[in-house]
């Protein structure tokens, strides 16, 4: 069993930056693909970025490519999402997820955090 807790959300003006963190319980963190998803009001949850268990491979959605960066520290059981050049359309609840197959689809993730709100004002 893995429990995920996100932090670092908040309000920021367009063009600003935020870094989200997701800390996992359990000893097997390093064996999971980690991903970030988001859900805006009235919309379905969508894939944002993901990182392999070793941190050697990442993938991201086209909407955030070049602006968002995912990284992980397996010694700290933590994955990070650095968000730069934020836009109002990035406003959403951001969820961290862990899974064995992972990557871009939600069904590749078994464990989910409770989410953290990110609000970007124009």
N, CA, C and O atoms as CSV, one atom per row, in Angstrom:
chain,resi,resn,atom,element,x,y,z
A,1,UNK,N,N,0.841,-1.194,0.000
A,1,UNK,CA,C,0.000,0.000,0.000
A,1,UNK,C,C,0.878,1.246,0.000
A,1,UNK,O,O,1.868,1.317,0.728
A,2,UNK,N,N,0.513,2.213,-0.809
A,2,UNK,CA,C,1.245,3.471,-0.894
A,2,UNK,C,C,0.276,4.620,-0.663
A,2,UNK,O,O,-0.795,4.669,-1.266
A,3,UNK,N,N,0.650,5.530,0.199
A,3,UNK,CA,C,-0.137,6.741,0.406
A,3,UNK,C,C,0.644,7.930,-0.135
A,3,UNK,O,O,1.845,8.064,0.100
A,4,UNK,N,N,-0.054,8.784,-0.859
A,4,UNK,CA,C,0.567,9.936,-1.503
A,4,UNK,C,C,-0.034,11.215,-0.947
A,4,UNK,O,O,-1.253,11.334,-0.820
A,5,UNK,N,N,0.823,12.167,-0.617
A,5,UNK,CA,C,0.372,13.448,-0.083
A,5,UNK,C,C,1.024,14.575,-0.894
A,5,UNK,O,O,2.246,14.722,-0.916
A,6,UNK,N,N,0.175,15.360,-1.554
A,6,UNK,CA,C,0.677,16.492,-2.337
A,6,UNK,C,C,0.757,17.746,-1.485
A,6,UNK,O,O,0.030,17.892,-0.503
A,7,UNK,N,N,1.640,18.639,-1.867
A,7,UNK,CA,C,1.736,19.943,-1.221
A,7,UNK,C,C,2.312,20.937,-2.217
A,7,UNK,O,O,2.833,20.557,-3.266
A,8,UNK,N,N,2.211,22.214,-1.874
A,8,UNK,CA,C,2.823,23.252,-2.697
A,8,UNK,C,C,1.869,24.015,-3.589
A,8,UNK,O,O,2.274,24.948,-4.282
A,9,UNK,N,N,0.603,23.628,-3.578
A,9,UNK,CA,C,-0.361,24.359,-4.386
A,9,UNK,C,C,-0.608,25.750,-3.835
A,9,UNK,O,O,-0.192,26.074,-2.722
A,10,UNK,N,N,-1.289,26.568,-4.623
A,10,UNK,CA,C,-1.600,27.914,-4.189
A,10,UNK,C,C,-2.042,28.772,-5.340
A,10,UNK,O,O,-2.395,28.274,-6.409
A,11,UNK,N,N,-2.021,30.073,-5.112
A,11,UNK,CA,C,-2.433,31.042,-6.125
A,11,UNK,C,C,-1.224,31.802,-6.628
A,11,UNK,O,O,-0.335,32.164,-5.858
A,12,UNK,N,N,-1.202,32.039,-7.924
A,12,UNK,CA,C,-0.081,32.734,-8.535
A,12,UNK,C,C,-0.597,33.509,-9.744
A,12,UNK,O,O,-1.607,33.139,-10.342
A,13,UNK,N,N,0.088,34.563,-10.092
A,13,UNK,CA,C,-0.292,35.327,-11.282
A,13,UNK,C,C,0.274,34.666,-12.531
A,13,UNK,O,O,1.265,33.937,-12.477
A,14,UNK,N,N,-0.365,34.932,-13.634
A,14,UNK,CA,C,0.097,34.391,-14.912
A,14,UNK,C,C,1.555,34.780,-15.149
A,14,UNK,O,O,1.967,35.913,-14.898
A,15,UNK,N,N,2.313,33.817,-15.634
A,15,UNK,CA,C,3.732,34.026,-15.841
A,15,UNK,C,C,4.589,33.589,-14.673
A,15,UNK,O,O,5.811,33.493,-14.788
A,16,UNK,N,N,3.947,33.323,-13.549
A,16,UNK,CA,C,4.675,32.928,-12.361
A,16,UNK,C,C,4.996,31.442,-12.334
A,16,UNK,O,O,4.738,30.714,-13.293
A,17,UNK,N,N,5.566,31.006,-11.210
A,17,UNK,CA,C,6.014,29.628,-11.057
A,17,UNK,C,C,5.546,29.050,-9.729
A,17,UNK,O,O,5.329,29.772,-8.756
A,18,UNK,N,N,5.398,27.750,-9.716
A,18,UNK,CA,C,5.092,27.003,-8.499
A,18,UNK,C,C,5.789,25.659,-8.586
A,18,UNK,O,O,6.024,25.134,-9.675
A,19,UNK,N,N,6.116,25.110,-7.429
A,19,UNK,CA,C,6.639,23.748,-7.380
A,19,UNK,C,C,5.750,22.911,-6.469
A,19,UNK,O,O,5.580,23.231,-5.292
A,20,UNK,N,N,5.194,21.859,-7.005
A,20,UNK,CA,C,4.407,20.914,-6.228
A,20,UNK,C,C,5.299,19.762,-5.782
A,20,UNK,O,O,6.238,19.376,-6.479
A,21,UNK,N,N,4.987,19.226,-4.617
A,21,UNK,CA,C,5.681,18.046,-4.108
A,21,UNK,C,C,4.673,16.963,-3.811
A,21,UNK,O,O,3.521,17.248,-3.484
A,22,UNK,N,N,5.093,15.744,-3.922
A,22,UNK,CA,C,4.262,14.598,-3.580
A,22,UNK,C,C,5.148,13.608,-2.836
A,22,UNK,O,O,6.103,13.069,-3.395
A,23,UNK,N,N,4.824,13.380,-1.583
A,23,UNK,CA,C,5.611,12.476,-0.758
A,23,UNK,C,C,4.832,11.186,-0.538
A,23,UNK,O,O,3.640,11.206,-0.229
A,24,UNK,N,N,5.522,10.077,-0.702
A,24,UNK,CA,C,4.889,8.766,-0.602
A,24,UNK,C,C,5.328,8.022,0.645
A,24,UNK,O,O,6.473,8.122,1.084
A,25,UNK,N,N,4.393,7.278,1.199
A,25,UNK,CA,C,4.742,6.369,2.288
A,25,UNK,C,C,5.108,5.029,1.673
A,25,UNK,O,O,4.816,4.787,0.502
A,26,UNK,N,N,5.737,4.166,2.437
A,26,UNK,CA,C,6.047,2.836,1.931
A,26,UNK,C,C,7.459,2.732,1.403
A,26,UNK,O,O,8.090,3.739,1.081
A,27,UNK,N,N,7.950,1.518,1.317
A,27,UNK,CA,C,9.336,1.272,0.960
A,27,UNK,C,C,9.549,1.031,-0.518
A,27,UNK,O,O,10.686,0.897,-0.970
A,28,UNK,N,N,8.460,0.973,-1.279
A,28,UNK,CA,C,8.580,0.594,-2.684
A,28,UNK,C,C,8.433,1.765,-3.631
A,28,UNK,O,O,8.203,1.567,-4.824
A,29,UNK,N,N,8.561,2.985,-3.124
A,29,UNK,CA,C,8.382,4.177,-3.957
A,29,UNK,C,C,9.243,4.109,-5.201
A,29,UNK,O,O,8.785,4.429,-6.298
A,30,UNK,N,N,10.487,3.693,-5.035
A,30,UNK,CA,C,11.424,3.683,-6.146
A,30,UNK,C,C,11.087,2.717,-7.253
A,30,UNK,O,O,11.719,2.759,-8.309
A,31,UNK,N,N,10.117,1.847,-7.053
A,31,UNK,CA,C,9.755,0.884,-8.086
A,31,UNK,C,C,8.581,1.350,-8.939
A,31,UNK,O,O,8.203,0.670,-9.892
A,32,UNK,N,N,7.999,2.505,-8.607
A,32,UNK,CA,C,6.803,2.976,-9.297
A,32,UNK,C,C,7.093,4.075,-10.305
A,32,UNK,O,O,7.960,4.924,-10.100
A,33,UNK,N,N,6.343,4.034,-11.398
A,33,UNK,CA,C,6.235,5.198,-12.266
A,33,UNK,C,C,5.382,6.226,-11.522
A,33,UNK,O,O,4.367,5.874,-10.921
A,34,UNK,N,N,5.788,7.477,-11.563
A,34,UNK,CA,C,5.038,8.539,-10.901
A,34,UNK,C,C,4.510,9.511,-11.949
A,34,UNK,O,O,5.193,9.852,-12.915
A,35,UNK,N,N,3.287,9.938,-11.728
A,35,UNK,CA,C,2.686,10.868,-12.666
A,35,UNK,C,C,1.950,11.990,-11.974
A,35,UNK,O,O,1.576,11.896,-10.805
A,36,UNK,N,N,1.753,13.053,-12.727
A,36,UNK,CA,C,0.903,14.157,-12.274
A,36,UNK,C,C,-0.242,14.298,-13.271
A,36,UNK,O,O,-0.035,14.299,-14.485
A,37,UNK,N,N,-1.436,14.416,-12.737
A,37,UNK,CA,C,-2.639,14.668,-13.516
A,37,UNK,C,C,-3.290,15.929,-12.962
A,37,UNK,O,O,-2.945,16.388,-11.873
A,38,UNK,N,N,-4.223,16.479,-13.710
A,38,UNK,CA,C,-4.952,17.641,-13.211
A,38,UNK,C,C,-6.395,17.605,-13.688
A,38,UNK,O,O,-6.723,17.001,-14.709
A,39,UNK,N,N,-7.242,18.269,-12.918
A,39,UNK,CA,C,-8.658,18.352,-13.265
A,39,UNK,C,C,-9.143,19.763,-13.029
A,39,UNK,O,O,-9.140,20.260,-11.903
A,40,UNK,N,N,-9.558,20.399,-14.102
A,40,UNK,CA,C,-10.125,21.742,-14.028
A,40,UNK,C,C,-11.632,21.633,-13.809
A,40,UNK,O,O,-12.229,20.604,-14.125
A,41,UNK,N,N,-12.244,22.671,-13.279
A,41,UNK,CA,C,-13.704,22.633,-13.041
A,41,UNK,C,C,-14.471,22.318,-14.314
A,41,UNK,O,O,-14.264,22.947,-15.352
A,42,UNK,N,N,-15.354,21.344,-14.221
A,42,UNK,CA,C,-16.187,20.990,-15.356
A,42,UNK,C,C,-15.503,20.170,-16.418
A,42,UNK,O,O,-16.095,19.889,-17.460
A,43,UNK,N,N,-14.262,19.777,-16.177
A,43,UNK,CA,C,-13.512,19.001,-17.165
A,43,UNK,C,C,-13.066,17.674,-16.586
A,43,UNK,O,O,-13.059,17.478,-15.371
A,44,UNK,N,N,-12.693,16.766,-17.475
A,44,UNK,CA,C,-12.188,15.478,-17.025
A,44,UNK,C,C,-10.737,15.618,-16.567
A,44,UNK,O,O,-10.026,16.537,-16.972
A,45,UNK,N,N,-10.321,14.692,-15.722
A,45,UNK,CA,C,-8.945,14.678,-15.293
A,45,UNK,C,C,-8.053,14.315,-16.477
A,45,UNK,O,O,-8.365,13.413,-17.254
A,46,UNK,N,N,-6.942,15.030,-16.597
A,46,UNK,CA,C,-6.064,14.828,-17.736
A,46,UNK,C,C,-4.626,14.627,-17.301
A,46,UNK,O,O,-4.204,15.097,-16.245
A,47,UNK,N,N,-3.889,13.921,-18.132
A,47,UNK,CA,C,-2.473,13.661,-17.899
A,47,UNK,C,C,-1.667,14.947,-18.054
A,47,UNK,O,O,-1.950,15.776,-18.918
A,48,UNK,N,N,-0.652,15.093,-17.194
A,48,UNK,CA,C,0.243,16.248,-17.284
A,48,UNK,C,C,1.664,15.786,-17.605
A,48,UNK,O,O,2.187,16.049,-18.689
A,49,UNK,N,N,2.281,15.091,-16.643
A,49,UNK,CA,C,3.651,14.608,-16.842
A,49,UNK,C,C,3.841,13.299,-16.089
A,49,UNK,O,O,3.076,12.986,-15.177
A,50,UNK,N,N,4.860,12.537,-16.469
A,50,UNK,CA,C,5.186,11.303,-15.762
A,50,UNK,C,C,6.693,11.081,-15.793
A,50,UNK,O,O,7.401,11.633,-16.635
A,51,UNK,N,N,7.170,10.258,-14.851
A,51,UNK,CA,C,8.592,9.972,-14.761
A,51,UNK,C,C,8.774,8.505,-14.423
A,51,UNK,O,O,8.016,7.943,-13.632
A,52,UNK,N,N,9.776,7.890,-15.020
A,52,UNK,CA,C,10.042,6.481,-14.781
A,52,UNK,C,C,10.566,6.260,-13.375
A,52,UNK,O,O,10.898,7.214,-12.672
A,53,UNK,N,N,10.639,5.006,-12.967
A,53,UNK,CA,C,11.044,4.691,-11.608
A,53,UNK,C,C,12.448,5.186,-11.300
A,53,UNK,O,O,12.741,5.557,-10.163
A,54,UNK,N,N,13.312,5.194,-12.296
A,54,UNK,CA,C,14.698,5.618,-12.079
A,54,UNK,C,C,14.877,7.125,-12.244
A,54,UNK,O,O,15.893,7.686,-11.833
A,55,UNK,N,N,13.889,7.771,-12.845
A,55,UNK,CA,C,14.024,9.188,-13.152
A,55,UNK,C,C,14.696,9.445,-14.478
A,55,UNK,O,O,14.896,10.596,-14.864
A,56,UNK,N,N,15.047,8.384,-15.180
A,56,UNK,CA,C,15.789,8.546,-16.420
A,56,UNK,C,C,14.947,8.862,-17.635
A,56,UNK,O,O,15.473,9.223,-18.688
A,57,UNK,N,N,13.649,8.727,-17.494
A,57,UNK,CA,C,12.751,8.974,-18.627
A,57,UNK,C,C,11.533,9.744,-18.158
A,57,UNK,O,O,10.956,9.426,-17.118
A,58,UNK,N,N,11.143,10.741,-18.909
A,58,UNK,CA,C,9.945,11.517,-18.594
A,58,UNK,C,C,9.113,11.694,-19.863
A,58,UNK,O,O,9.619,11.564,-20.977
A,59,UNK,N,N,7.856,11.987,-19.674
A,59,UNK,CA,C,6.988,12.359,-20.790
A,59,UNK,C,C,5.994,13.392,-20.281
A,59,UNK,O,O,5.670,13.431,-19.094
A,60,UNK,N,N,5.520,14.219,-21.190
A,60,UNK,CA,C,4.599,15.274,-20.781
A,60,UNK,C,C,3.578,15.521,-21.880
A,60,UNK,O,O,3.781,15.163,-23.040
A,61,UNK,N,N,2.485,16.139,-21.485
A,61,UNK,CA,C,1.467,16.499,-22.461
A,61,UNK,C,C,1.950,17.691,-23.277
A,61,UNK,O,O,2.810,18.452,-22.832
A,62,UNK,N,N,1.403,17.843,-24.445
A,62,UNK,CA,C,1.808,18.947,-25.309
A,62,UNK,C,C,1.483,20.305,-24.698
A,62,UNK,O,O,2.164,21.290,-24.982
A,63,UNK,N,N,0.458,20.366,-23.870
A,63,UNK,CA,C,0.031,21.649,-23.305
A,63,UNK,C,C,1.006,22.201,-22.272
A,63,UNK,O,O,1.001,23.401,-21.997
A,64,UNK,N,N,1.840,21.342,-21.699
A,64,UNK,CA,C,2.772,21.809,-20.672
A,64,UNK,C,C,4.231,21.620,-21.072
A,64,UNK,O,O,5.128,22.044,-20.342
A,65,UNK,N,N,4.483,20.995,-22.212
A,65,UNK,CA,C,5.846,20.718,-22.637
A,65,UNK,C,C,6.647,22.009,-22.735
A,65,UNK,O,O,6.207,22.992,-23.331
A,66,UNK,N,N,7.829,21.982,-22.138
A,66,UNK,CA,C,8.682,23.162,-22.129
A,66,UNK,C,C,8.434,24.101,-20.970
A,66,UNK,O,O,9.238,24.997,-20.717
A,67,UNK,N,N,7.333,23.910,-20.262
A,67,UNK,CA,C,7.006,24.766,-19.110
A,67,UNK,C,C,7.044,23.999,-17.793
A,67,UNK,O,O,7.457,24.547,-16.771
A,68,UNK,N,N,6.624,22.758,-17.803
A,68,UNK,CA,C,6.564,21.940,-16.589
A,68,UNK,C,C,7.671,20.890,-16.621
A,68,UNK,O,O,7.981,20.325,-17.669
A,69,UNK,N,N,8.264,20.640,-15.441
A,69,UNK,CA,C,9.318,19.634,-15.326
A,69,UNK,C,C,9.039,18.741,-14.134
A,69,UNK,O,O,8.771,19.224,-13.034
A,70,UNK,N,N,9.101,17.448,-14.353
A,70,UNK,CA,C,8.929,16.485,-13.272
A,70,UNK,C,C,10.294,15.922,-12.888
A,70,UNK,O,O,11.155,15.698,-13.738
A,71,UNK,N,N,10.467,15.700,-11.594
A,71,UNK,CA,C,11.697,15.078,-11.106
A,71,UNK,C,C,11.350,14.264,-9.872
A,71,UNK,O,O,10.259,14.398,-9.318
A,72,UNK,N,N,12.264,13.434,-9.450
A,72,UNK,CA,C,12.010,12.614,-8.266
A,72,UNK,C,C,13.291,12.410,-7.479
A,72,UNK,O,O,14.397,12.436,-8.018
A,73,UNK,N,N,13.098,12.206,-6.182
A,73,UNK,CA,C,14.197,11.872,-5.275
A,73,UNK,C,C,13.767,10.620,-4.536
A,73,UNK,O,O,13.005,10.686,-3.571
A,74,UNK,N,N,14.258,9.484,-4.992
A,74,UNK,CA,C,13.824,8.212,-4.397
A,74,UNK,C,C,14.288,8.059,-2.955
A,74,UNK,O,O,13.657,7.346,-2.175
A,75,UNK,N,N,15.359,8.706,-2.599
A,75,UNK,CA,C,15.828,8.641,-1.215
A,75,UNK,C,C,14.863,9.352,-0.264
A,75,UNK,O,O,14.786,9.031,0.922
A,76,UNK,N,N,14.127,10.325,-0.812
A,76,UNK,CA,C,13.165,11.083,-0.003
A,76,UNK,C,C,11.727,10.671,-0.280
A,76,UNK,O,O,10.794,11.261,0.265
A,77,UNK,N,N,11.545,9.657,-1.128
A,77,UNK,CA,C,10.188,9.207,-1.488
A,77,UNK,C,C,9.337,10.361,-2.001
A,77,UNK,O,O,8.154,10.449,-1.674
A,78,UNK,N,N,9.914,11.230,-2.786
A,78,UNK,CA,C,9.229,12.447,-3.208
A,78,UNK,C,C,9.383,12.678,-4.700
A,78,UNK,O,O,10.455,12.474,-5.269
A,79,UNK,N,N,8.293,13.108,-5.327
A,79,UNK,CA,C,8.312,13.536,-6.719
A,79,UNK,C,C,7.896,15.000,-6.756
A,79,UNK,O,O,7.056,15.444,-5.974
A,80,UNK,N,N,8.500,15.738,-7.679
A,80,UNK,CA,C,8.271,17.174,-7.762
A,80,UNK,C,C,7.704,17.542,-9.132
A,80,UNK,O,O,7.961,16.873,-10.132
A,81,UNK,N,N,6.937,18.611,-9.149
A,81,UNK,CA,C,6.468,19.180,-10.408
A,81,UNK,C,C,6.776,20.666,-10.375
A,81,UNK,O,O,6.144,21.431,-9.647
A,82,UNK,N,N,7.751,21.060,-11.170
A,82,UNK,CA,C,8.105,22.460,-11.286
A,82,UNK,C,C,7.306,23.044,-12.450
A,82,UNK,O,O,7.398,22.560,-13.578
A,83,UNK,N,N,6.526,24.082,-12.170
A,83,UNK,CA,C,5.664,24.691,-13.175
A,83,UNK,C,C,6.100,26.131,-13.409
A,83,UNK,O,O,6.031,26.967,-12.508
A,84,UNK,N,N,6.538,26.404,-14.600
A,84,UNK,CA,C,6.959,27.750,-14.984
A,84,UNK,C,C,6.003,28.336,-16.017
A,84,UNK,O,O,5.224,27.616,-16.641
A,85,UNK,N,N,6.074,29.635,-16.183
A,85,UNK,CA,C,5.256,30.339,-17.186
A,85,UNK,C,C,3.791,29.926,-17.087
A,85,UNK,O,O,3.156,29.589,-18.087
A,86,UNK,N,N,3.279,29.956,-15.892
A,86,UNK,CA,C,1.912,29.484,-15.660
A,86,UNK,C,C,0.890,30.361,-16.375
A,86,UNK,O,O,1.060,31.572,-16.511
A,87,UNK,N,N,-0.175,29.707,-16.824
A,87,UNK,CA,C,-1.258,30.380,-17.540
A,87,UNK,C,C,-2.568,30.158,-16.793
A,87,UNK,O,O,-2.691,29.184,-16.050
A,88,UNK,N,N,-3.540,31.034,-16.974
A,88,UNK,CA,C,-4.834,30.824,-16.313
A,88,UNK,C,C,-5.436,29.446,-16.627
A,88,UNK,O,O,-6.116,28.863,-15.782
A,89,UNK,N,N,-5.195,28.935,-17.811
A,89,UNK,CA,C,-5.742,27.620,-18.173
A,89,UNK,C,C,-5.041,26.467,-17.460
A,89,UNK,O,O,-5.462,25.318,-17.601
A,90,UNK,N,N,-3.989,26.743,-16.702
A,90,UNK,CA,C,-3.358,25.724,-15.871
A,90,UNK,C,C,-4.080,25.560,-14.538
A,90,UNK,O,O,-3.757,24.660,-13.763
A,91,UNK,N,N,-5.049,26.419,-14.271
A,91,UNK,CA,C,-5.819,26.331,-13.031
A,91,UNK,C,C,-6.539,25.000,-12.954
A,91,UNK,O,O,-7.294,24.637,-13.856
A,92,UNK,N,N,-6.299,24.268,-11.863
A,92,UNK,CA,C,-6.876,22.933,-11.707
A,92,UNK,C,C,-6.477,22.375,-10.346
A,92,UNK,O,O,-5.641,22.942,-9.642
A,93,UNK,N,N,-7.085,21.272,-10.003
A,93,UNK,CA,C,-6.595,20.459,-8.893
A,93,UNK,C,C,-5.578,19.489,-9.485
A,93,UNK,O,O,-5.868,18.785,-10.452
A,94,UNK,N,N,-4.402,19.459,-8.904
A,94,UNK,CA,C,-3.313,18.614,-9.394
A,94,UNK,C,C,-3.183,17.385,-8.498
A,94,UNK,O,O,-3.128,17.485,-7.272
A,95,UNK,N,N,-3.136,16.228,-9.147
A,95,UNK,CA,C,-3.057,14.958,-8.445
A,95,UNK,C,C,-1.750,14.248,-8.775
A,95,UNK,O,O,-1.300,14.236,-9.921
A,96,UNK,N,N,-1.165,13.670,-7.769
A,96,UNK,CA,C,-0.004,12.817,-7.921
A,96,UNK,C,C,-0.497,11.372,-7.946
A,96,UNK,O,O,-1.463,11.028,-7.265
A,97,UNK,N,N,0.169,10.533,-8.733
A,97,UNK,CA,C,-0.245,9.142,-8.844
A,97,UNK,C,C,0.969,8.233,-8.988
A,97,UNK,O,O,2.008,8.639,-9.510
A,98,UNK,N,N,0.823,7.000,-8.518
A,98,UNK,CA,C,1.893,6.001,-8.597
A,98,UNK,C,C,1.344,4.719,-9.207
A,98,UNK,O,O,0.234,4.292,-8.888
A,99,UNK,N,N,2.128,4.119,-10.079
A,99,UNK,CA,C,1.683,2.885,-10.707
A,99,UNK,C,C,2.828,2.084,-11.263
A,99,UNK,O,O,3.951,2.574,-11.383
A,100,UNK,N,N,2.530,0.831,-11.606
A,100,UNK,CA,C,3.560,-0.037,-12.157
A,100,UNK,C,C,3.774,0.202,-13.633
A,100,UNK,O,O,4.895,0.086,-14.129
A,101,UNK,N,N,2.699,0.539,-14.346
A,101,UNK,CA,C,2.840,0.777,-15.781
A,101,UNK,C,C,2.816,2.267,-16.089
A,101,UNK,O,O,3.602,2.751,-16.904
A,102,UNK,N,N,1.926,2.983,-15.447
A,102,UNK,CA,C,1.950,4.433,-15.494
A,102,UNK,C,C,1.830,5.061,-16.856
A,102,UNK,O,O,1.048,4.628,-17.703
A,103,UNK,N,N,2.620,6.090,-17.047
A,103,UNK,CA,C,2.698,6.893,-18.258
A,103,UNK,C,C,1.447,7.737,-18.439
A,103,UNK,O,O,1.033,8.383,-17.477
A,104,UNK,N,N,0.807,7.775,-19.626
A,104,UNK,CA,C,-0.182,8.801,-19.931
A,104,UNK,C,C,-1.616,8.446,-19.563
A,104,UNK,O,O,-2.478,9.324,-19.580
A,105,UNK,N,N,-1.895,7.216,-19.238
A,105,UNK,CA,C,-3.273,6.829,-18.982
A,105,UNK,C,C,-3.526,6.617,-17.499
A,105,UNK,O,O,-2.679,6.080,-16.785
A,106,UNK,N,N,-4.702,7.042,-17.040
A,106,UNK,CA,C,-5.034,6.942,-15.623
A,106,UNK,C,C,-5.075,5.504,-15.144
A,106,UNK,O,O,-4.745,5.227,-13.990
A,107,UNK,N,N,-5.473,4.586,-16.011
A,107,UNK,CA,C,-5.570,3.197,-15.560
A,107,UNK,C,C,-4.204,2.549,-15.376
A,107,UNK,O,O,-4.120,1.395,-14.956
A,108,UNK,N,N,-3.144,3.269,-15.681
A,108,UNK,CA,C,-1.802,2.769,-15.417
A,108,UNK,C,C,-1.308,3.082,-14.020
A,108,UNK,O,O,-0.190,2.726,-13.649
A,109,UNK,N,N,-2.159,3.759,-13.239
A,109,UNK,CA,C,-1.791,4.186,-11.894
A,109,UNK,C,C,-2.729,3.567,-10.872
A,109,UNK,O,O,-3.945,3.534,-11.062
A,110,UNK,N,N,-2.147,3.079,-9.787
A,110,UNK,CA,C,-2.908,2.392,-8.752
A,110,UNK,C,C,-3.215,3.295,-7.566
A,110,UNK,O,O,-4.290,3.211,-6.972
A,111,UNK,N,N,-2.274,4.150,-7.231
A,111,UNK,CA,C,-2.407,4.971,-6.023
A,111,UNK,C,C,-2.487,6.448,-6.413
A,111,UNK,O,O,-1.796,6.915,-7.319
A,112,UNK,N,N,-3.356,7.164,-5.694
A,112,UNK,CA,C,-3.605,8.576,-5.994
A,112,UNK,C,C,-3.575,9.397,-4.718
A,112,UNK,O,O,-3.994,8.940,-3.655
A,113,UNK,N,N,-3.068,10.628,-4.844
A,113,UNK,CA,C,-3.138,11.559,-3.742
A,113,UNK,C,C,-4.489,12.250,-3.705
A,113,UNK,O,O,-5.353,11.998,-4.545
A,114,UNK,N,N,-4.660,13.123,-2.723
A,114,UNK,CA,C,-5.940,13.799,-2.529
A,114,UNK,C,C,-6.067,15.047,-3.397
A,114,UNK,O,O,-7.161,15.592,-3.545
A,115,UNK,N,N,-4.966,15.494,-3.965
A,115,UNK,CA,C,-4.993,16.651,-4.844
A,115,UNK,C,C,-4.624,17.940,-4.138
A,115,UNK,O,O,-4.824,18.085,-2.932
A,116,UNK,N,N,-4.084,18.871,-4.903
A,116,UNK,CA,C,-3.752,20.191,-4.387
A,116,UNK,C,C,-4.172,21.234,-5.432
A,116,UNK,O,O,-3.946,21.051,-6.628
A,117,UNK,N,N,-4.775,22.311,-4.973
A,117,UNK,CA,C,-5.333,23.313,-5.883
A,117,UNK,C,C,-4.248,24.271,-6.362
A,117,UNK,O,O,-3.442,24.771,-5.577
A,118,UNK,N,N,-4.249,24.510,-7.654
A,118,UNK,CA,C,-3.404,25.530,-8.264
A,118,UNK,C,C,-4.315,26.509,-8.987
A,118,UNK,O,O,-5.110,26.118,-9.841
A,119,UNK,N,N,-4.193,27.784,-8.637
A,119,UNK,CA,C,-5.015,28.817,-9.261
A,119,UNK,C,C,-4.103,29.865,-9.883
A,119,UNK,O,O,-3.249,30.440,-9.209
A,120,UNK,N,N,-4.292,30.106,-11.172
A,120,UNK,CA,C,-3.474,31.082,-11.891
A,120,UNK,C,C,-4.384,32.214,-12.344
A,120,UNK,O,O,-5.340,31.996,-13.089
A,121,UNK,N,N,-4.080,33.410,-11.894
A,121,UNK,CA,C,-4.903,34.567,-12.240
A,121,UNK,C,C,-4.236,35.375,-13.354
A,121,UNK,O,O,-3.012,35.433,-13.470
A,122,UNK,N,N,-5.085,35.988,-14.158
A,122,UNK,CA,C,-4.560,36.772,-15.294
A,122,UNK,C,C,-4.275,38.211,-14.895
A,122,UNK,O,O,-3.832,39.006,-15.724
